[in-house]
Amino acid sequence: MTKHTHPHILTLKDQLNAGEVSRRQFLRTATLLGLSASAAYVAIGEADPLTSFAQADELPKGGNLRIGMRCMEIKSPHLADFAERSNVIRQVCEYLTFTGRDNITRPYLLEKWDVSDDLKTWTLHIRKDVKWHSGRPLTADDVVWNLKRVSDPAVGSSVLGLFTGYLVEEYDTGEKDKDGKPKKSSRLWSDKAIEKVDDHTVRLNAFAPQIAVPEHLFHYPMFIIDPAENGVFGPSSNGTGPFELVEFTVGKSAKYKARKDYWGSGPFLDTFEFVDLGDNPGASISAMASRQVDGLSEADAVQINAMKNFPHVQVLKVDTTQTAVARMHPDQKPFNDKRVRQAMRLAVDHDKVIQTVLLGAGTSAEDHHVAPTHPEYAALPKYGKDVEKAKKLLADAGYPDGFEVDMVTRPDPIWELNTVQVLAEQFKDIGVKINIKALPSAQYWDVWTTVPFSLTAWGHRPLGVMTLSLAYRSNAAWNESGYANPEFDKLLTQAEGILDPKQRSVVMAKIEAILQDDGPIVQPFWRVFSTVMDKKVVGFKLHPSQYIFANECAVTTA
């Protein structure tokens, strides 16, 4: 124990020895409280299984790697909203922290962090050996600017939803909306909320306890970008990462060259490229067959079946909390009556969806977006498809003959469209006719938060509270349904400040029950994430968040 070691770590160790917490719970909580991953693994009698990057003498040097992935328009790194956009940026710009494939969070641009006993004061210690591509050192001023920028509601970053409840507060603007309701906005709760201590130290002074700060700093858009570029990203953008972006064409490709002066390990490649293969899932199969690309950013179960016997292909899989939600807008008919939302949930046979869409490569979800692998998950009584009960709920809500509604989705990746098609067949059983509207991806992302009914894929998050604060907290940027429930918000803020996972799960049980009863989603499964790589690719490790780190990769000439 040092003067900066959080005292709860010793409590966790005692609980571990007494069998009151699992090894996984100990690892995840102790590392969030600032214990190094290597020390946490030693405490449970194991060696750290994750080395962030291979040593330079372990992998071959040189060559080019091409990965098939959609190349979408990028408005700003702080607005990155899906893995594909963030993967383009991630090769150039980096995060303060890194959550590994084991769901343990480690320092990255930080060398460490300290947290106060009450979880309200987080001290971030920045590495002193990191330089921007321009040659100047990374400093606390850079970090403060980035943290304050994502906290500004005018920027529109989804990080704002994560910071709300401990660094960011909502306030009444004094204005009214078109319906006469008070308009609210967000702001840092204090001028000292984000504070520079010295050139390599930043302090976060929160008004409420928060356990997930290190996880928040690894969220898609929480890149540390050069303040001089004011949020603009493109070829030759300054960064601290292992590659320089030399060419970027939306819908075509992103091309990089390696930085020989990178502060960290690697890169081993000379060049790297993302290749956009379009919406047609068959194009990805053809590209792998002809070796037009060396791998894909993802591949669904049907594509895997088509490629698994290619002699040059290796299949990679990882369990995740990746999912898809059929999202309803509670402020738009017919979904403004919670009985309709309940009926939609009761119409679905989760296991049938998993077998039909994922060919069994998934597990049943429970319509509350908290996974059994989340440390704060609470097991609720199981329920399944109940057509008669669903029909009665619809009749009580004024829809005895059901209703007809459009459901918006996108054709790529194909498993999303397949999910909509299977759900549409099941909704027929309760008298709901679905008109499927498959929009090109670019058009879909223009309307995903506004259409009454749609299907959206959600990526992996290591903590349930993190997912919920992004997707369902009132006024969060990624709250695609516009769901607003003051009791839910109150309980979520409470859960975020509880150290003990078991105590947090007591509150989480109430949150999950609210979402099952009142929530805006139908969620049939948790998906096993998979992809394929050419066997000549070495060093690549499939990350549950679909993040790609090209500086870990190399290619052989054999």
C-alpha positions as CSV (number, residue, x, y, z in Angstrom):
1,M,0.0,0.0,0.0
2,T,1.2,3.5,-0.9
3,K,-0.3,6.8,0.1
4,H,-2.1,6.8,-3.3
5,T,-3.5,3.3,-3.1
6,H,-7.2,3.2,-2.7
7,P,-8.2,1.6,0.6
8,H,-11.0,-0.5,-1.0
9,I,-8.4,-2.5,-2.8
10,L,-7.4,-4.2,0.5
11,T,-11.1,-4.8,1.2
12,L,-11.5,-6.4,-2.3
13,K,-8.5,-8.6,-1.5
14,D,-10.1,-9.8,1.7
15,Q,-13.4,-10.4,-0.1
16,L,-11.5,-12.4,-2.8
17,N,-9.8,-14.6,-0.1
18,A,-13.2,-15.1,1.6
19,G,-14.9,-16.1,-1.7
20,E,-17.2,-13.1,-1.6
21,V,-16.1,-11.6,-4.9
22,S,-14.9,-13.5,-8.0
23,R,-11.5,-13.1,-9.5
24,R,-13.0,-11.2,-12.4
25,Q,-14.8,-8.8,-10.1
26,F,-11.5,-8.3,-8.2
27,L,-9.5,-7.6,-11.3
28,R,-12.0,-5.2,-12.9
29,T,-12.7,-3.2,-9.7
30,A,-9.1,-3.1,-8.4
31,T,-7.7,-1.9,-11.7
32,L,-10.4,0.8,-12.0
33,L,-9.2,2.0,-8.6
34,G,-5.7,2.5,-9.9
35,L,-4.0,-0.9,-9.2
36,S,-1.8,-1.9,-12.2
37,A,-3.1,-4.8,-14.2
38,S,0.1,-6.8,-13.5
39,A,-0.2,-6.2,-9.8
40,A,-3.9,-7.2,-9.9
41,Y,-3.1,-10.4,-11.6
42,V,-0.3,-11.2,-9.2
43,A,-2.8,-10.7,-6.3
44,I,-4.9,-13.6,-7.7
45,G,-1.9,-15.7,-8.3
46,E,-1.8,-15.4,-12.1
47,A,0.4,-13.7,-14.7
48,D,-1.1,-10.9,-16.8
49,P,-2.3,-12.7,-20.0
50,L,-2.3,-9.5,-22.0
51,T,0.7,-7.8,-23.3
52,S,-0.4,-4.6,-25.0
53,F,1.9,-5.0,-28.0
54,A,4.4,-7.6,-29.1
55,Q,8.1,-6.9,-28.7
56,A,9.8,-5.5,-31.7
57,D,12.0,-8.6,-32.3
58,E,9.0,-10.9,-32.3
59,L,7.3,-9.9,-35.5
60,P,8.5,-9.5,-39.1
61,K,9.1,-5.9,-40.3
62,G,7.8,-4.2,-43.4
63,G,5.0,-4.8,-45.8
64,N,1.4,-3.6,-46.3
65,L,-1.8,-4.8,-44.6
66,R,-5.3,-4.3,-46.1
67,I,-8.4,-4.7,-44.1
68,G,-11.9,-4.5,-45.5
69,M,-14.1,-2.0,-43.6
70,R,-16.6,0.7,-44.4
71,C,-14.9,4.1,-44.8
72,M,-17.5,6.6,-43.6
73,E,-17.5,10.4,-43.5
74,I,-15.7,11.7,-40.4
75,K,-16.9,15.1,-39.1
76,S,-14.7,15.1,-36.0
77,P,-12.9,12.5,-33.9
78,H,-14.9,13.7,-30.9
79,L,-18.1,12.8,-32.8
80,A,-17.0,9.2,-33.8
81,D,-20.2,7.1,-33.2
82,F,-19.2,3.7,-34.5
83,A,-16.2,1.4,-34.5
84,E,-15.6,1.9,-38.3
85,R,-15.1,5.7,-37.9
86,S,-13.1,5.3,-34.8
87,N,-10.8,2.7,-36.4
88,V,-9.9,5.2,-39.1
89,I,-8.9,7.8,-36.5
90,R,-7.4,5.3,-34.0
91,Q,-4.3,4.7,-36.1
92,V,-3.4,8.4,-35.8
93,C,-4.9,9.6,-32.5
94,E,-4.9,7.8,-29.2
95,Y,-6.7,7.4,-25.8
96,L,-5.7,8.2,-22.2
97,T,-6.5,4.6,-21.2
98,F,-6.8,1.2,-22.9
99,T,-9.4,-1.5,-22.1
100,G,-7.9,-4.8,-23.2
101,R,-9.5,-8.0,-24.5
102,D,-9.8,-9.2,-20.9
103,N,-12.0,-6.1,-20.1
104,I,-9.3,-4.8,-17.8
105,T,-8.5,-1.1,-18.2
106,R,-4.8,0.0,-18.2
107,P,-3.1,3.4,-18.6
108,Y,-2.2,4.3,-22.2
109,L,-1.3,8.0,-22.8
110,L,-1.5,8.1,-19.0
111,E,1.2,6.4,-16.9
112,K,-1.2,5.9,-14.0
113,W,-4.2,7.4,-12.2
114,D,-5.1,7.9,-8.5
115,V,-8.7,8.1,-7.1
116,S,-9.9,9.5,-3.8
117,D,-11.6,7.3,-1.2
118,D,-15.0,8.8,-2.2
119,L,-14.5,8.3,-6.0
120,K,-14.9,12.1,-6.6
121,T,-11.3,13.1,-7.3
122,W,-9.4,11.5,-10.1
123,T,-5.8,12.5,-10.7
124,L,-4.5,11.6,-14.2
125,H,-0.7,11.3,-14.6
126,I,0.3,11.9,-18.3
127,R,3.3,10.0,-19.8
128,K,6.3,12.2,-20.2
129,D,7.7,10.4,-23.3
130,V,4.8,11.0,-25.7
131,K,5.2,13.4,-28.5
132,W,2.9,14.6,-31.2
133,H,3.8,13.9,-34.8
134,S,4.8,17.6,-35.0
135,G,7.5,16.9,-32.4
136,R,6.2,18.8,-29.4
137,P,5.4,17.0,-26.1
138,L,1.9,15.9,-25.1
139,T,1.0,18.1,-22.1
140,A,-1.8,18.6,-19.5
141,D,-3.0,21.6,-21.6
142,D,-3.7,19.3,-24.5
143,V,-5.6,16.9,-22.2
144,V,-7.6,19.6,-20.5
145,W,-8.6,21.1,-23.8
146,N,-9.9,17.7,-25.1
147,L,-11.8,16.9,-21.9
148,K,-13.5,20.3,-21.9
149,R,-14.3,20.1,-25.6
150,V,-16.2,16.8,-25.3
151,S,-18.1,18.3,-22.3
152,D,-19.4,21.2,-24.4
153,P,-23.0,20.3,-25.6
154,A,-22.4,22.5,-28.7
155,V,-19.8,19.9,-29.9
156,G,-22.3,17.1,-29.6
157,S,-20.0,14.3,-28.4
158,S,-21.5,11.2,-26.9
159,V,-18.9,11.5,-24.1
160,L,-21.1,14.2,-22.7
161,G,-23.6,11.5,-21.7
162,L,-20.9,9.6,-19.9
163,F,-19.7,12.7,-18.0
164,T,-23.3,13.7,-17.0
165,G,-24.0,12.9,-13.4
166,Y,-20.5,13.6,-12.1
167,L,-18.6,16.2,-14.1
168,V,-21.5,17.6,-16.2
169,E,-24.8,18.9,-14.8
170,E,-28.0,19.7,-16.6
171,Y,-29.6,23.1,-16.0
172,D,-32.7,25.0,-17.1
173,T,-31.9,27.5,-19.8
174,G,-35.0,29.7,-19.0
175,E,-36.4,29.1,-22.5
176,K,-39.3,26.9,-23.6
177,D,-39.5,24.4,-26.5
178,K,-42.3,24.3,-29.0
179,D,-44.5,22.3,-26.6
180,G,-44.0,24.9,-23.8
181,K,-41.7,22.7,-21.8
182,P,-38.5,24.1,-20.2
183,K,-35.4,23.8,-22.3
184,K,-32.4,22.2,-20.7
185,S,-28.8,22.2,-21.5
186,S,-25.5,20.9,-20.0
187,R,-22.3,22.4,-18.6
188,L,-19.4,21.5,-16.4
189,W,-20.6,21.8,-12.9
190,S,-17.6,23.9,-11.8
191,D,-14.7,25.9,-13.2
192,K,-12.5,23.4,-11.3
193,A,-14.2,20.3,-12.7
194,I,-11.3,19.7,-15.1
195,E,-8.1,21.1,-13.6
196,K,-4.5,21.4,-14.7
197,V,-2.2,20.5,-11.8
198,D,1.1,20.8,-13.6
199,D,2.4,20.1,-17.1
200,H,1.8,16.4,-16.8
201,T,-1.0,16.1,-14.3
202,V,-4.8,16.7,-14.7
203,R,-7.3,16.4,-11.9
204,L,-11.0,15.7,-12.3
205,N,-13.1,17.1,-9.5
206,A,-16.5,15.5,-9.6
207,F,-19.7,16.4,-7.7
208,A,-20.7,12.8,-7.4
209,P,-18.8,9.5,-7.1
210,Q,-18.1,7.6,-10.3
211,I,-16.4,4.2,-10.6
212,A,-16.1,4.1,-14.4
213,V,-13.9,7.1,-15.2
214,P,-11.1,5.0,-16.8
215,E,-13.6,3.2,-19.0
216,H,-15.1,6.5,-20.1
217,L,-11.6,7.6,-21.3
218,F,-11.5,4.7,-23.7
219,H,-14.9,5.4,-25.3
220,Y,-15.1,5.6,-29.1
221,P,-14.7,9.4,-29.5
222,M,-12.5,10.2,-26.4
223,F,-9.5,10.7,-28.6
224,I,-6.8,13.1,-27.6
225,I,-6.5,15.4,-30.6
226,D,-4.3,18.4,-31.3
227,P,-6.1,21.5,-30.1
228,A,-4.6,23.5,-33.0
229,E,-6.7,21.5,-35.4
230,N,-9.9,22.3,-33.5
231,G,-11.6,19.0,-34.1
232,V,-10.9,18.6,-37.8
233,F,-9.5,15.3,-39.0
234,G,-8.0,14.2,-42.3
235,P,-4.8,13.4,-44.2
236,S,-1.7,14.7,-42.3
237,S,-3.7,15.3,-39.1
238,N,-1.4,15.6,-36.1
239,G,-1.6,12.9,-33.6
240,T,0.4,10.8,-31.1
241,G,-0.3,7.5,-32.8
242,P,1.8,5.0,-34.8
243,F,0.6,6.0,-38.3
244,E,0.1,9.0,-40.4
245,L,-3.1,9.2,-42.6
246,V,-1.9,10.0,-46.1
247,E,-5.1,9.5,-48.1
248,F,-8.8,9.2,-47.2
249,T,-11.7,8.8,-49.6
250,V,-15.2,8.3,-48.2
251,G,-16.6,5.0,-49.5
252,K,-13.3,3.9,-50.9
253,S,-10.2,3.7,-48.6
254,A,-8.0,5.1,-45.9
255,K,-4.3,4.8,-46.4
256,Y,-1.5,5.2,-43.9
257,K,2.3,5.2,-43.6
258,A,4.1,4.1,-40.5
259,R,5.7,6.6,-38.1
260,K,9.3,5.6,-37.3
261,D,9.3,8.0,-34.4
262,Y,6.3,6.5,-32.5
263,W,6.7,6.7,-28.7
264,G,5.2,3.2,-28.2
265,S,5.8,-0.3,-29.6
266,G,5.6,-0.9,-33.3
267,P,4.5,-0.3,-35.9
268,F,5.9,-3.3,-37.7
269,L,4.2,-2.5,-41.1
270,D,5.4,0.0,-43.6
271,T,1.9,0.9,-44.7
272,F,-1.6,0.0,-43.8
273,E,-5.0,0.4,-45.6
274,F,-8.7,0.1,-44.9
275,V,-10.6,-0.9,-48.1
276,D,-14.3,-0.1,-48.4
277,L,-16.0,-3.2,-49.9
278,G,-19.6,-1.7,-49.9
279,D,-22.9,-3.0,-48.5
280,N,-23.0,-6.3,-50.4
281,P,-21.8,-9.1,-47.9
282,G,-20.8,-11.2,-50.9
283,A,-18.2,-8.6,-51.9
284,S,-16.3,-9.3,-48.7
285,I,-16.3,-13.0,-49.3
286,S,-15.0,-12.4,-52.9
287,A,-12.4,-10.0,-51.7
288,M,-11.0,-12.6,-49.2
289,A,-11.2,-15.4,-51.8
290,S,-9.2,-13.3,-54.3
291,R,-6.9,-11.9,-51.6
292,Q,-7.9,-8.4,-52.6
293,V,-7.8,-7.8,-48.8
294,D,-5.9,-9.5,-46.0
295,G,-8.8,-9.5,-43.5
296,L,-12.1,-8.0,-42.6
297,S,-13.1,-5.8,-39.7
298,E,-16.0,-8.1,-39.0
299,A,-17.8,-11.1,-40.6
300,D,-21.1,-12.6,-39.6
301,A,-22.0,-16.3,-39.1
302,V,-23.1,-16.8,-42.7
303,Q,-20.0,-15.2,-44.1
304,I,-17.8,-17.2,-41.8
305,N,-19.4,-20.4,-43.0
306,A,-18.6,-19.4,-46.6
307,M,-15.0,-18.6,-45.8
308,K,-13.9,-21.0,-43.1
309,N,-12.7,-23.6,-45.5
310,F,-10.6,-21.2,-47.6
311,P,-7.0,-22.6,-47.1
312,H,-5.5,-19.2,-46.5
313,V,-8.1,-18.0,-44.0
314,Q,-8.1,-18.0,-40.2
315,V,-11.4,-17.5,-38.3
316,L,-11.3,-15.3,-35.1
317,K,-14.1,-15.1,-32.5
318,V,-14.6,-13.4,-29.2
319,D,-17.5,-13.2,-26.7
320,T,-18.8,-9.7,-26.4
321,T,-21.6,-7.5,-25.1
322,Q,-22.3,-6.5,-28.7
323,T,-26.0,-6.6,-29.5
324,A,-28.8,-5.1,-31.6
325,V,-31.9,-3.3,-30.2
326,A,-35.2,-2.8,-32.0
327,R,-35.7,0.7,-30.7
328,M,-39.1,2.4,-30.3
329,H,-39.7,6.2,-29.8
330,P,-41.8,6.5,-26.6
331,D,-43.0,10.0,-27.6
332,Q,-44.4,8.8,-31.0
333,K,-47.5,6.7,-31.7
334,P,-48.1,3.9,-31.2
335,F,-45.1,3.5,-29.0
336,N,-46.1,6.3,-26.6
337,D,-48.1,3.7,-24.7
338,K,-45.8,1.5,-22.7
339,R,-48.3,-1.4,-23.1
340,V,-47.4,-1.4,-26.8
341,R,-43.7,-1.5,-26.0
342,Q,-44.3,-4.4,-23.6
343,A,-46.3,-6.2,-26.2
344,M,-43.5,-5.9,-28.7
345,R,-41.1,-7.5,-26.3
346,L,-43.5,-10.4,-25.5
347,A,-43.8,-11.1,-29.2
348,V,-40.2,-12.3,-29.6
349,D,-38.8,-15.8,-29.3
350,H,-35.2,-14.9,-28.5
351,D,-33.7,-18.4,-29.1
352,K,-35.3,-18.6,-32.5
353,V,-33.8,-15.3,-33.5
354,I,-30.4,-16.5,-32.3
355,Q,-30.6,-19.7,-34.3
356,T,-32.0,-18.1,-37.4
357,V,-29.9,-14.9,-37.6
358,L,-26.7,-15.9,-35.8
359,L,-26.7,-19.6,-36.5
360,G,-26.5,-20.1,-32.7
361,A,-23.5,-17.8,-32.2
362,G,-25.1,-15.8,-29.4
363,T,-26.9,-15.9,-26.1
364,S,-30.3,-14.7,-25.1
365,A,-30.7,-11.1,-23.9
366,E,-33.4,-9.8,-21.5
367,D,-34.5,-6.5,-23.0
368,H,-32.6,-4.3,-20.6
369,H,-29.2,-4.0,-22.3
370,V,-27.2,-5.3,-19.3
371,A,-25.3,-8.5,-20.0
372,P,-24.6,-11.4,-17.6
373,T,-20.9,-10.7,-18.2
374,H,-21.2,-7.2,-16.8
375,P,-20.0,-7.2,-13.2
376,E,-23.1,-5.4,-11.9
377,Y,-25.7,-7.6,-13.8
378,A,-28.7,-8.7,-11.7
379,A,-30.6,-11.8,-12.7
380,L,-34.3,-11.1,-13.0
381,P,-37.1,-13.7,-13.4
382,K,-37.1,-15.1,-16.9
383,Y,-39.9,-14.5,-19.3
384,G,-40.4,-15.6,-22.9
385,K,-42.7,-15.2,-25.8
386,D,-46.4,-14.8,-24.8
387,V,-48.6,-14.0,-27.8
388,E,-51.9,-14.0,-25.8
389,K,-50.6,-11.6,-23.2
390,A,-49.1,-9.3,-25.9
391,K,-52.4,-9.2,-27.8
392,K,-54.3,-8.3,-24.6
393,L,-51.8,-5.5,-24.0
394,L,-52.3,-4.1,-27.5
395,A,-56.1,-4.3,-27.1
396,D,-55.9,-2.5,-23.8
397,A,-53.8,0.2,-25.5
398,G,-56.4,0.7,-28.2
399,Y,-55.0,-1.6,-30.9
400,P,-57.2,-4.8,-30.8
401,D,-56.4,-5.5,-34.4
402,G,-52.7,-4.6,-34.2
403,F,-51.1,-1.9,-36.3
404,E,-48.8,-1.3,-39.2
405,V,-45.4,0.5,-38.9
406,D,-42.2,1.1,-40.8
407,M,-39.0,-0.3,-39.4
408,V,-35.7,1.2,-40.5
409,T,-32.5,-0.7,-40.8
410,R,-29.4,-0.9,-43.0
411,P,-28.2,-3.7,-45.3
412,D,-24.6,-3.8,-44.0
413,P,-23.6,-5.8,-42.0
414,I,-26.1,-8.3,-43.3
415,W,-26.9,-9.8,-39.8
416,E,-28.7,-6.5,-38.9
417,L,-31.1,-6.8,-41.9
418,N,-31.6,-10.5,-41.2
419,T,-32.5,-9.6,-37.6
420,V,-35.2,-7.2,-38.7
421,Q,-36.6,-9.8,-41.1
422,V,-36.9,-12.4,-38.4
423,L,-38.4,-9.9,-35.9
424,A,-40.9,-8.8,-38.5
425,E,-42.2,-12.4,-38.9
426,Q,-42.6,-12.7,-35.2
427,F,-44.4,-9.4,-34.8
428,K,-47.0,-10.7,-37.2
429,D,-48.1,-13.2,-34.5
430,I,-49.5,-10.3,-32.4
431,G,-51.0,-8.5,-35.4
432,V,-48.2,-6.0,-36.0
433,K,-47.3,-5.6,-39.7
434,I,-43.7,-4.4,-40.3
435,N,-42.7,-2.5,-43.5
436,I,-39.0,-3.0,-43.7
437,K,-37.1,0.1,-44.9
438,A,-33.4,-0.8,-45.6
439,L,-31.5,2.4,-46.1
440,P,-27.9,2.7,-47.2
441,S,-25.6,3.1,-44.2
442,A,-24.9,6.8,-44.9
443,Q,-28.6,7.6,-45.0
444,Y,-29.4,5.5,-42.0
445,W,-27.0,7.4,-39.7
446,D,-28.8,10.6,-40.8
447,V,-32.1,9.4,-39.3
448,W,-31.2,6.8,-36.7
449,T,-32.3,9.0,-33.7
450,T,-35.5,10.4,-35.3
451,V,-37.5,7.6,-37.0
452,P,-40.2,6.0,-34.8
453,F,-38.9,2.4,-35.1
454,S,-35.5,1.1,-36.1
455,L,-32.8,-1.5,-35.4
456,T,-29.4,-0.3,-34.2
457,A,-26.3,-2.4,-33.4
458,W,-24.6,-1.5,-30.2
459,G,-20.9,-2.2,-29.5
460,H,-19.3,-3.9,-26.5
461,R,-18.9,-2.0,-23.2
462,P,-17.2,-3.6,-20.2
463,L,-19.6,-2.1,-17.7
464,G,-23.4,-2.1,-17.8
465,V,-23.6,1.4,-16.3
466,M,-21.5,2.7,-19.2
467,T,-23.9,1.3,-21.8
468,L,-26.9,2.6,-20.0
469,S,-25.5,6.1,-19.6
470,L,-24.8,6.3,-23.3
471,A,-28.1,4.9,-24.6
472,Y,-30.9,5.7,-22.1
473,R,-29.9,8.6,-19.9
474,S,-32.1,11.6,-20.6
475,N,-30.7,13.9,-23.3
476,A,-27.6,11.8,-23.9
477,A,-26.3,12.3,-27.5
478,W,-26.7,8.6,-28.3
479,N,-30.1,8.2,-26.6
480,E,-31.6,7.3,-30.0
481,S,-35.1,6.7,-28.6
482,G,-35.3,10.0,-26.7
483,Y,-36.1,7.9,-23.6
484,A,-36.5,10.1,-20.5
485,N,-37.3,8.6,-17.1
486,P,-36.2,10.6,-14.0
487,E,-36.3,7.5,-11.8
488,F,-34.0,5.6,-14.2
489,D,-31.6,8.6,-14.3
490,K,-31.5,8.8,-10.5
491,L,-30.8,5.1,-10.0
492,L,-28.2,5.1,-12.8
493,T,-26.3,7.9,-11.1
494,Q,-26.5,6.1,-7.8
495,A,-25.2,2.8,-9.4
496,E,-22.3,4.7,-11.0
497,G,-21.0,5.7,-7.6
498,I,-21.1,2.3,-5.9
499,L,-17.8,0.5,-5.5
500,D,-18.9,-3.0,-4.5
501,P,-20.3,-4.8,-7.6
502,K,-22.7,-6.8,-5.5
503,Q,-24.2,-3.6,-4.0
504,R,-24.2,-2.1,-7.4
505,S,-26.2,-5.1,-8.7
506,V,-28.9,-4.4,-6.1
507,V,-29.5,-1.0,-7.7
508,M,-29.0,-2.5,-11.2
509,A,-31.9,-4.9,-10.6
510,K,-34.2,-1.9,-10.1
511,I,-32.8,-0.3,-13.3
512,E,-33.2,-3.5,-15.3
513,A,-36.8,-3.9,-14.1
514,I,-37.6,-0.3,-15.2
515,L,-36.3,-1.0,-18.7
516,Q,-38.2,-4.3,-19.0
517,D,-41.4,-2.6,-17.9
518,D,-41.1,0.8,-19.4
519,G,-38.1,0.8,-21.7
520,P,-37.9,1.6,-25.4
521,I,-36.2,-1.6,-26.7
522,V,-36.7,-5.1,-27.9
523,Q,-33.3,-6.8,-27.4
524,P,-33.1,-10.5,-28.5
525,F,-29.5,-11.4,-28.1
526,W,-25.8,-10.9,-27.2
527,R,-23.7,-11.6,-30.3
528,V,-20.4,-13.5,-30.6
529,F,-18.2,-11.2,-32.6
530,S,-16.1,-12.8,-35.3
531,T,-14.0,-12.0,-38.3
532,V,-11.4,-13.5,-40.7
533,M,-7.8,-12.8,-41.4
534,D,-5.3,-14.2,-44.0
535,K,-2.9,-16.6,-42.3
536,K,0.0,-14.4,-43.3
537,V,-1.3,-11.8,-40.8
538,V,0.3,-12.2,-37.4
539,G,-0.1,-10.2,-34.2
540,F,-3.7,-9.3,-34.9
541,K,-5.9,-9.9,-31.8
542,L,-9.7,-9.6,-32.1
543,H,-10.9,-6.9,-29.6
544,P,-14.5,-7.2,-28.3
545,S,-15.1,-3.6,-29.1
546,Q,-14.1,-4.1,-32.8
547,Y,-11.2,-1.7,-32.2
548,I,-8.3,-2.3,-34.6
549,F,-4.7,-1.5,-33.6
550,A,-2.6,-1.8,-36.7
551,N,0.7,-1.3,-34.9
552,E,0.1,-4.7,-33.3
553,C,0.0,-6.4,-36.7
554,A,2.6,-7.7,-39.1
555,V,2.6,-9.7,-42.3
556,T,4.8,-12.6,-43.3
557,T,6.1,-13.2,-46.8
558,A,5.6,-17.0,-46.7
